[in-house]
Amino acid sequence: MTRPARSAPLPVLVVAGTHSGCGKTTAALALMAALTRRGLRVQPMKAGPDYIDPGLHAAVTGRPGWNLDGWMCGPEGVRRSFARAVRAGEPHGTPDIAIIEGVMGLHDGASGDGPSGSTAEVAALLHAPVLLVADVRGMSRSAAALVGGYARFDPALRFAGVVCNRVGGPGHRDLLRGALAAHCPDIPLLGLLPRDATLGLPSRHLGLAQAHEHAAWPELSARLADWFEAGLDAAGQSLDGLLARCAAMAPADDMVATPEDLATPASGNHAATVGTAAVPRAAKQLSEGAPRRIRIGIARDAAFSFLYPENLFLLEAAGAEPAFFSPLSDAALPPDIGGLLLPGGYPELHAARLAANAPMLAAVRAFAALGRPVHGECGGFMYLMRSITDAEGTPHAMTGCLPAACRMDARLRALGYREAETLRPSPFGPAGTVLRGHEFHYSHLDPAVTAGLAGAAETAKAAEAARPAPSALSVWTLRDRNGAPLGREGVCAGSVSGSYVHLHFGSNPAVARAFVAACAAPDPIFDAAYGDSACP
């Protein structure tokens, strides 16, 4: 396959589904695998807040998979995220094409009456053509009604074509060809993907299994590529033809070349609110382009892997040097770090190993005692607690940096977009800092522990008037995607904070700058404003 010239705008294709479970992820991975096998550099992206699909994309393409989310980051944020993803991937080679996997059905998002947070919103914002994946099992002429409905629903969308998934034998293929040609002549039939149960991707309570859990991933990737190319051939199409169609439909205005500040915007002086001049000095040093990079320890292993690449990009743009470490395998934290970030993941699946790594538990506790910024989200939040009780009822001791404990549940405890507003000065900025993210978990705070905390706080308040009410334990107030209040959430203790919300720094890029500045401060800065007087 000939690599397309990049003097023209970058070809972009949005792989969207008719509904969740239609085979969209499998088709997107198969297309990425086929293009990568032909020698093309594919920049993968994912509409929506999901972490697992981008990890699968990265395993296939060798490039980090980025998220594009209109609700968390806003319309302009989607365009910025796209441009940042392409620029950030350039060390792996300038991409030849960007493939964006959709979320749920094409028009499903954060609202029933508008496109916010949907795949359709992303496609419209990027002027990108859509490849519709339709599950046609058990239908023939009805498939034309389905595809035609999607084609007419939003006239602003452009369709590269449709791929029919879970197609039966020759008779089924003939019926589909005839129906789509007769009733959807403007939507090219680009693929007839046969049913193949062996290509299904295993899943668990938070979604699909991660790429590193597939022992035969290279073999599966090759089989996916074969399957997709066979489906194209069955429809009289080819990869070369599909790529040519994407190039012909590439956005007239190259989103990558859009003039913008790809780094964080200039931040206000949030530091005055934490009662010290240390952070303003650090922020000034960073804004003046000082060569010193601020090392931030970031957990990354099989237990902690849910980190938006854009968060990492914005931290680096703000002056951070990521120092990755493994709470599962390492005995010590990276040297010379100014703060810690513990992303989400699956600590509940590795709780015994995490609990057995006593040197790392002690190292995290010792670092937290220094008053440096430490934040954990979802799985990282659980690691900062006293213990995790797994699905079998077995408790596993964690770091104990936060006065809380959690238990795994058989049912989903929370799912949805969240808008968070900080209750007090923190490493994320002044009180009232607003940022957005997503919540998805099966664990819950142990009520026995939280009830004990509340009682202890009330006792302390009665004994010492300076102590706050139990609500001061919370990190922020939350609202859902519709703005409805959800109450206070998260736990803080000294300079350590944790929350079930997966934050997206693209929703408020100044947060990344604030966090790096807090980590750069030469002395601990949260003992007074964010420590003992804020959290018992």
C-alpha positions as CSV (number, residue, x, y, z in Angstrom):
1,M,0.0,0.0,0.0
2,T,1.3,3.4,-0.9
3,R,1.7,5.9,2.0
4,P,-0.4,8.9,1.2
5,A,1.3,12.3,0.9
6,R,0.9,14.4,4.0
7,S,0.9,17.8,2.2
8,A,-2.9,17.2,2.1
9,P,-5.1,17.2,5.2
10,L,-4.8,14.1,7.4
11,P,-7.5,11.5,6.4
12,V,-9.8,10.7,9.3
13,L,-12.4,8.0,9.6
14,V,-15.0,7.6,12.4
15,V,-16.0,4.0,13.0
16,A,-19.4,4.2,14.5
17,G,-22.0,1.6,15.5
18,T,-25.7,1.4,15.3
19,H,-25.8,0.4,19.0
20,S,-23.6,-1.0,21.7
21,G,-22.7,-4.6,21.1
22,C,-22.9,-4.4,17.3
23,G,-19.2,-5.3,16.9
24,K,-17.9,-1.7,16.5
25,T,-14.8,-2.3,18.7
26,T,-13.9,-5.5,16.9
27,A,-14.4,-3.8,13.5
28,A,-12.4,-0.8,14.5
29,L,-9.5,-2.9,15.8
30,A,-9.6,-5.1,12.7
31,L,-9.4,-2.1,10.4
32,M,-6.5,-0.6,12.4
33,A,-4.8,-4.0,12.4
34,A,-5.2,-4.3,8.6
35,L,-3.9,-0.8,7.9
36,T,-1.0,-1.2,10.3
37,R,0.0,-4.6,8.7
38,R,0.2,-2.8,5.4
39,G,2.8,-0.4,6.8
40,L,0.5,2.6,7.5
41,R,0.9,4.7,10.6
42,V,-2.5,4.7,12.2
43,Q,-3.3,7.3,15.0
44,P,-6.1,5.7,17.1
45,M,-8.7,7.7,19.0
46,K,-11.8,6.9,21.0
47,A,-15.0,9.0,21.3
48,G,-16.1,9.1,24.9
49,P,-14.5,8.5,28.3
50,D,-13.5,4.8,28.0
51,Y,-10.0,3.7,28.9
52,I,-9.9,0.0,27.8
53,D,-10.6,0.5,24.0
54,P,-7.7,3.0,23.6
55,G,-5.4,0.4,25.3
56,L,-6.5,-2.2,22.7
57,H,-6.0,0.4,19.9
58,A,-2.4,1.0,21.2
59,A,-1.7,-2.7,21.2
60,V,-2.7,-3.0,17.5
61,T,-1.1,0.3,16.2
62,G,1.8,0.8,18.5
63,R,0.6,4.4,19.1
64,P,-1.2,5.7,22.2
65,G,-5.0,5.9,21.9
66,W,-6.5,9.2,22.8
67,N,-10.0,10.2,23.9
68,L,-12.2,12.7,22.3
69,D,-15.1,13.8,24.5
70,G,-17.4,16.7,23.8
71,W,-19.1,16.6,27.2
72,M,-15.9,16.6,29.3
73,C,-13.9,18.9,27.1
74,G,-16.4,20.9,25.1
75,P,-16.5,21.3,21.3
76,E,-13.3,23.3,21.1
77,G,-11.7,20.8,23.4
78,V,-12.5,18.0,21.0
79,R,-10.6,19.8,18.3
80,R,-7.7,20.6,20.6
81,S,-7.6,16.9,21.8
82,F,-7.5,15.8,18.2
83,A,-4.6,18.1,17.3
84,R,-2.7,17.2,20.4
85,A,-3.2,13.5,19.7
86,V,-1.7,13.8,16.3
87,R,1.2,16.0,17.5
88,A,1.9,13.8,20.5
89,G,2.1,10.7,18.2
90,E,4.6,12.2,15.9
91,P,7.6,10.7,17.8
92,H,6.2,7.4,16.5
93,G,6.2,8.8,13.0
94,T,3.8,11.3,11.3
95,P,0.4,9.5,11.1
96,D,-1.0,8.5,7.7
97,I,-4.6,8.3,8.9
98,A,-6.6,8.8,12.1
99,I,-9.2,6.1,13.0
100,I,-11.7,7.2,15.7
101,E,-13.8,4.5,17.3
102,G,-17.2,5.7,18.4
103,V,-19.0,5.2,21.7
104,M,-22.3,3.3,22.0
105,G,-24.6,4.0,19.0
106,L,-23.7,6.8,16.6
107,H,-26.1,9.3,18.2
108,D,-25.9,8.2,21.9
109,G,-24.3,10.5,24.3
110,A,-24.9,12.6,27.4
111,S,-28.3,13.9,26.3
112,G,-31.4,12.4,24.7
113,D,-32.3,15.6,22.8
114,G,-28.8,16.7,21.6
115,P,-25.5,15.4,20.4
116,S,-23.3,16.3,23.4
117,G,-20.9,13.5,24.2
118,S,-21.9,11.4,21.2
119,T,-19.9,10.0,18.3
120,A,-22.0,12.1,16.0
121,E,-20.8,15.2,17.8
122,V,-17.1,14.2,17.3
123,A,-17.6,13.5,13.6
124,A,-19.4,16.8,13.0
125,L,-16.8,18.8,14.9
126,L,-13.9,17.2,13.0
127,H,-15.8,17.2,9.6
128,A,-14.9,13.5,9.5
129,P,-16.7,10.8,7.5
130,V,-18.4,8.0,9.3
131,L,-18.1,4.3,8.6
132,L,-21.3,2.8,10.1
133,V,-21.0,-0.7,11.5
134,A,-24.4,-2.4,11.4
135,D,-25.2,-5.7,13.1
136,V,-27.4,-7.4,10.4
137,R,-27.8,-10.8,12.0
138,G,-31.4,-11.9,11.5
139,M,-32.2,-9.2,9.0
140,S,-32.0,-8.6,5.2
141,R,-34.2,-5.9,3.7
142,S,-34.6,-4.4,7.1
143,A,-30.9,-3.6,7.1
144,A,-31.7,-1.0,4.4
145,A,-34.3,0.6,6.7
146,L,-31.8,0.7,9.5
147,V,-28.9,2.2,7.5
148,G,-31.2,4.6,5.7
149,G,-32.5,5.9,9.0
150,Y,-29.0,6.6,10.2
151,A,-28.2,8.3,7.0
152,R,-31.1,10.7,7.2
153,F,-31.2,11.3,10.9
154,D,-28.5,14.1,10.9
155,P,-28.0,15.6,7.4
156,A,-24.8,17.3,8.7
157,L,-23.0,14.0,8.9
158,R,-21.1,12.5,6.0
159,F,-20.9,8.8,5.5
160,A,-18.0,7.0,3.9
161,G,-20.1,3.9,3.8
162,V,-21.5,1.0,5.8
163,V,-20.0,-2.3,7.0
164,C,-22.4,-5.1,7.7
165,N,-21.4,-7.3,10.6
166,R,-22.4,-10.8,11.6
167,V,-23.3,-11.7,8.0
168,G,-24.3,-15.2,7.2
169,G,-23.7,-17.3,4.1
170,P,-23.9,-16.4,0.4
171,G,-27.7,-16.0,0.3
172,H,-27.6,-13.5,3.2
173,R,-24.8,-11.6,1.4
174,D,-26.9,-11.4,-1.8
175,L,-30.0,-10.1,0.0
176,L,-28.0,-7.4,1.8
177,R,-26.3,-6.2,-1.4
178,G,-29.7,-6.0,-3.2
179,A,-31.5,-4.2,-0.3
180,L,-28.8,-1.6,0.3
181,A,-28.3,-0.9,-3.4
182,A,-32.0,-0.4,-3.9
183,H,-32.8,1.7,-0.9
184,C,-29.5,3.3,0.2
185,P,-27.7,4.1,-3.1
186,D,-25.8,7.0,-1.5
187,I,-24.3,4.9,1.2
188,P,-21.6,2.6,-0.3
189,L,-21.5,-1.0,1.0
190,L,-17.9,-1.3,2.0
191,G,-17.8,-4.5,3.9
192,L,-19.7,-7.8,4.6
193,L,-18.0,-9.1,7.8
194,P,-18.8,-12.8,8.4
195,R,-19.9,-14.2,11.7
196,D,-17.0,-15.5,13.6
197,A,-17.5,-16.2,17.3
198,T,-13.8,-16.9,17.8
199,L,-13.0,-13.2,17.3
200,G,-15.1,-12.1,20.3
201,L,-13.1,-10.1,22.9
202,P,-13.5,-11.3,26.5
203,S,-15.0,-8.9,29.1
204,R,-15.4,-8.4,32.8
205,H,-17.1,-6.1,35.3
206,L,-15.6,-2.8,33.9
207,G,-15.7,-3.8,30.2
208,L,-13.4,-5.6,27.8
209,A,-10.3,-7.4,29.1
210,Q,-7.2,-5.3,28.6
211,A,-4.7,-6.0,25.8
212,H,-1.9,-7.4,28.1
213,E,-4.4,-10.1,29.2
214,H,-4.6,-11.6,25.8
215,A,-1.8,-14.1,25.7
216,A,-2.1,-14.5,21.9
217,W,-2.6,-10.9,21.0
218,P,-0.3,-10.8,17.9
219,E,-2.1,-13.8,16.5
220,L,-5.5,-12.3,17.3
221,S,-4.5,-9.0,15.6
222,A,-3.5,-10.9,12.4
223,R,-6.8,-12.8,12.4
224,L,-8.7,-9.6,12.8
225,A,-6.9,-8.0,9.9
226,D,-7.6,-11.1,7.7
227,W,-11.3,-11.1,8.7
228,F,-11.7,-7.4,7.8
229,E,-10.0,-7.7,4.5
230,A,-12.1,-10.7,3.6
231,G,-15.2,-8.7,4.5
232,L,-14.1,-5.9,2.2
233,D,-13.4,-8.3,-0.6
234,A,-16.9,-9.9,-0.1
235,A,-18.4,-6.4,-0.8
236,G,-16.1,-5.9,-3.8
237,Q,-13.9,-3.4,-2.0
238,S,-10.3,-3.2,-0.8
239,L,-8.1,-1.4,1.8
240,D,-6.6,0.7,-0.9
241,G,-10.1,1.8,-2.1
242,L,-11.2,2.5,1.5
243,L,-8.1,4.6,2.1
244,A,-8.6,6.5,-1.1
245,R,-12.2,7.2,-0.1
246,C,-11.0,8.6,3.3
247,A,-8.4,10.8,1.6
248,A,-11.0,12.1,-0.8
249,M,-13.3,12.9,2.1
250,A,-10.6,14.4,4.4
251,P,-11.6,17.6,6.1
252,A,-11.0,20.7,3.9
253,D,-9.6,22.5,7.0
254,D,-6.8,20.4,8.4
255,M,-7.6,20.1,12.1
256,V,-3.9,19.4,12.9
257,A,-2.8,22.7,11.3
258,T,-5.4,24.7,13.2
259,P,-3.5,27.6,14.9
260,E,-3.9,27.1,18.7
261,D,-2.0,26.8,21.9
262,L,-1.4,23.1,22.2
263,A,0.0,23.5,25.7
264,T,-1.8,24.7,28.8
265,P,-3.2,28.3,28.8
266,A,-1.7,30.9,31.1
267,S,-3.0,30.2,34.6
268,G,-4.1,32.6,37.2
269,N,-2.3,33.0,40.5
270,H,-4.2,30.2,42.3
271,A,-1.3,29.9,44.7
272,A,-2.3,32.8,46.8
273,T,-5.2,30.8,48.2
274,V,-3.0,28.2,49.8
275,G,-1.3,30.6,52.1
276,T,2.3,30.5,50.9
277,A,4.5,32.1,48.3
278,A,6.1,28.8,47.3
279,V,3.7,27.9,44.6
280,P,3.7,31.3,42.9
281,R,7.5,31.1,42.7
282,A,7.3,27.6,41.2
283,A,4.5,28.7,38.8
284,K,6.6,31.7,37.7
285,Q,9.6,29.5,37.2
286,L,7.7,27.1,35.0
287,S,6.0,29.9,33.0
288,E,9.4,31.5,32.3
289,G,10.5,28.2,30.7
290,A,13.1,27.1,33.2
291,P,14.8,24.0,32.1
292,R,14.2,22.1,35.3
293,R,11.5,19.5,34.9
294,I,9.4,18.6,37.9
295,R,9.4,14.8,38.4
296,I,6.0,13.4,39.3
297,G,5.6,9.7,40.2
298,I,2.8,8.0,38.2
299,A,1.7,4.5,38.9
300,R,1.6,2.3,35.8
301,D,1.2,-1.5,35.7
302,A,-1.4,-4.1,35.4
303,A,-3.3,-2.7,38.4
304,F,-3.1,1.0,37.5
305,S,-3.4,1.9,33.8
306,F,-6.4,4.1,33.4
307,L,-4.8,7.5,32.6
308,Y,-6.0,9.7,29.8
309,P,-3.0,10.4,27.5
310,E,-4.1,14.0,27.3
311,N,-3.6,14.4,31.1
312,L,0.0,13.2,30.6
313,F,0.5,15.5,27.7
314,L,-0.8,18.5,29.7
315,L,1.3,17.7,32.7
316,E,4.4,17.5,30.5
317,A,3.4,20.8,28.8
318,A,3.2,22.4,32.2
319,G,6.8,21.3,33.1
320,A,6.4,17.8,34.5
321,E,8.6,14.8,33.9
322,P,6.6,11.6,34.4
323,A,8.4,9.0,36.5
324,F,6.5,5.8,36.1
325,F,6.6,3.1,38.8
326,S,4.8,-0.2,39.6
327,P,3.0,-0.6,43.0
328,L,2.9,-4.3,42.1
329,S,6.6,-4.9,41.4
330,D,8.8,-2.0,42.6
331,A,10.1,-1.8,46.1
332,A,10.6,2.0,46.1
333,L,9.2,5.1,44.6
334,P,11.2,6.9,41.8
335,P,13.8,9.3,43.2
336,D,13.5,13.1,43.3
337,I,9.7,13.3,42.8
338,G,7.6,16.2,43.9
339,G,4.2,14.5,43.9
340,L,2.3,11.3,43.2
341,L,-0.5,10.4,40.9
342,L,-2.2,7.1,41.2
343,P,-4.5,6.4,38.2
344,G,-7.5,4.0,38.1
345,G,-7.4,0.4,37.1
346,Y,-8.0,-3.0,38.6
347,P,-6.4,-3.0,42.1
348,E,-9.2,-5.4,43.2
349,L,-7.8,-8.0,40.8
350,H,-4.3,-7.6,42.2
351,A,-5.2,-6.8,45.9
352,A,-3.2,-9.7,47.3
353,R,0.0,-8.8,45.5
354,L,-0.4,-5.1,46.3
355,A,-0.9,-5.9,50.0
356,A,2.2,-8.2,49.9
357,N,4.5,-5.5,48.6
358,A,5.2,-4.1,52.0
359,P,8.2,-1.9,50.9
360,M,6.1,0.0,48.4
361,L,3.2,0.5,50.8
362,A,5.7,1.9,53.3
363,A,7.3,4.1,50.6
364,V,3.9,5.7,49.7
365,R,3.0,6.3,53.3
366,A,6.4,7.9,54.0
367,F,6.1,10.1,50.9
368,A,2.6,11.2,51.9
369,A,3.9,12.1,55.4
370,L,6.2,14.7,53.7
371,G,3.2,16.9,52.8
372,R,3.8,16.5,49.1
373,P,0.8,16.4,46.7
374,V,-0.7,12.9,46.4
375,H,-3.9,12.1,44.5
376,G,-5.5,8.8,43.6
377,E,-8.6,8.3,41.3
378,C,-10.9,5.3,41.5
379,G,-8.4,2.4,41.7
380,G,-5.7,4.7,42.9
381,F,-8.1,6.1,45.5
382,M,-8.7,2.5,46.7
383,Y,-4.9,1.9,47.0
384,L,-4.7,5.0,49.3
385,M,-7.3,3.6,51.6
386,R,-6.8,1.4,54.6
387,S,-8.0,-1.8,52.9
388,I,-9.8,-3.3,49.9
389,T,-12.2,-6.1,50.6
390,D,-12.5,-8.2,47.5
391,A,-15.6,-9.9,45.9
392,E,-15.0,-13.0,48.1
393,G,-15.0,-10.9,51.3
394,T,-11.3,-11.1,51.9
395,P,-9.8,-7.8,53.2
396,H,-6.4,-6.7,51.9
397,A,-4.4,-4.0,53.6
398,M,-3.4,-1.0,51.5
399,T,-1.4,2.1,52.2
400,G,-3.7,3.6,54.8
401,C,-2.9,7.2,53.6
402,L,-6.6,8.0,53.7
403,P,-8.9,7.2,56.6
404,A,-11.3,5.1,54.5
405,A,-11.8,1.5,53.3
406,C,-13.8,0.0,50.4
407,R,-15.6,-3.2,49.5
408,M,-16.2,-4.7,46.1
409,D,-19.9,-5.1,45.1
410,A,-21.6,-7.5,42.7
411,R,-23.5,-4.6,41.2
412,L,-22.5,-1.4,39.5
413,R,-22.3,1.4,42.1
414,A,-21.8,4.4,39.9
415,L,-21.7,5.2,36.2
416,G,-21.7,8.6,34.4
417,Y,-20.2,11.9,33.7
418,R,-19.3,14.2,36.6
419,E,-18.6,17.8,37.1
420,A,-16.5,18.5,40.2
421,E,-16.0,21.7,42.1
422,T,-13.2,21.7,44.7
423,L,-14.3,22.6,48.3
424,R,-11.0,24.1,49.4
425,P,-7.5,25.1,48.0
426,S,-5.8,22.0,46.7
427,P,-3.0,21.0,44.3
428,F,-5.7,21.4,41.5
429,G,-6.1,25.1,42.2
430,P,-8.2,27.4,44.5
431,A,-11.4,26.5,46.1
432,G,-14.1,26.5,43.5
433,T,-12.0,25.1,40.7
434,V,-14.3,23.2,38.3
435,L,-13.3,20.3,36.2
436,R,-15.0,17.3,34.6
437,G,-14.5,13.6,34.5
438,H,-16.3,10.2,34.5
439,E,-17.2,7.8,37.3
440,F,-17.5,4.0,36.8
441,H,-16.9,1.5,39.6
442,Y,-18.2,-1.5,41.5
443,S,-16.6,-0.8,44.9
444,H,-18.1,1.4,47.6
445,L,-16.8,3.0,50.7
446,D,-17.1,0.7,53.8
447,P,-19.9,2.3,55.8
448,A,-18.5,1.0,59.1
449,V,-15.3,2.9,58.5
450,T,-16.9,6.1,57.2
451,A,-19.4,6.1,60.1
452,G,-16.5,5.8,62.5
453,L,-14.8,8.7,60.8
454,A,-17.9,10.9,61.2
455,G,-18.2,10.1,64.9
456,A,-14.5,10.8,65.5
457,A,-14.8,14.1,63.7
458,E,-17.8,15.1,65.8
459,T,-15.9,14.2,68.9
460,A,-12.9,16.2,67.8
461,K,-15.0,19.2,66.9
462,A,-16.6,19.2,70.4
463,A,-13.2,18.9,72.0
464,E,-11.4,21.3,69.8
465,A,-13.4,24.1,68.1
466,A,-10.8,24.4,65.3
467,R,-11.7,21.0,63.9
468,P,-14.2,21.0,61.0
469,A,-17.5,19.1,60.5
470,P,-17.2,15.6,58.9
471,S,-18.1,17.2,55.5
472,A,-14.6,18.6,55.4
473,L,-13.4,15.1,54.6
474,S,-14.8,15.5,51.1
475,V,-12.7,16.8,48.2
476,W,-15.4,18.4,46.1
477,T,-19.1,18.6,45.3
478,L,-20.3,16.7,42.3
479,R,-23.0,17.2,39.7
480,D,-24.1,14.8,37.0
481,R,-24.2,15.4,33.3
482,N,-27.5,17.3,33.6
483,G,-26.3,19.5,36.4
484,A,-28.2,17.8,39.1
485,P,-26.3,17.8,42.5
486,L,-24.9,14.5,43.7
487,G,-23.4,15.8,47.0
488,R,-19.9,15.8,48.3
489,E,-17.4,13.1,47.3
490,G,-13.8,12.0,47.8
491,V,-11.6,11.9,50.9
492,C,-8.7,14.1,51.9
493,A,-6.2,13.9,54.7
494,G,-3.3,16.3,54.8
495,S,-1.8,16.6,51.3
496,V,-3.4,13.3,50.2
497,S,-6.7,13.2,48.3
498,G,-8.7,10.5,46.5
499,S,-11.9,10.3,44.5
500,Y,-13.8,7.8,42.4
501,V,-13.9,10.4,39.6
502,H,-11.5,9.9,36.6
503,L,-10.5,13.5,35.9
504,H,-9.9,14.8,32.4
505,F,-7.5,17.7,32.5
506,G,-8.6,18.8,29.1
507,S,-11.8,20.0,30.7
508,N,-9.7,22.6,32.6
509,P,-6.1,22.6,31.4
510,A,-5.0,25.1,34.1
511,V,-5.5,22.2,36.6
512,A,-2.4,20.5,35.1
513,R,-0.4,23.6,35.5
514,A,-1.6,24.0,39.1
515,F,-0.7,20.5,40.0
516,V,2.8,20.7,38.6
517,A,3.3,24.0,40.4
518,A,2.3,22.4,43.6
519,C,4.7,19.6,43.1
520,A,7.5,22.1,42.3
521,A,7.1,24.0,45.5
522,P,10.3,23.7,47.5
523,D,8.5,23.1,50.8
524,P,5.3,21.3,51.8
525,I,2.5,23.8,51.3
526,F,-0.7,22.1,52.5
527,D,-0.1,21.6,56.2
528,A,-2.2,24.6,57.1
529,A,-4.6,25.3,54.3
530,Y,-5.2,21.7,53.1
531,G,-3.9,19.6,55.9
532,D,-4.7,19.4,59.6
533,S,-7.2,22.3,59.7
534,A,-9.1,20.9,56.7
535,C,-9.2,17.2,57.3
536,P,-9.3,15.4,60.7
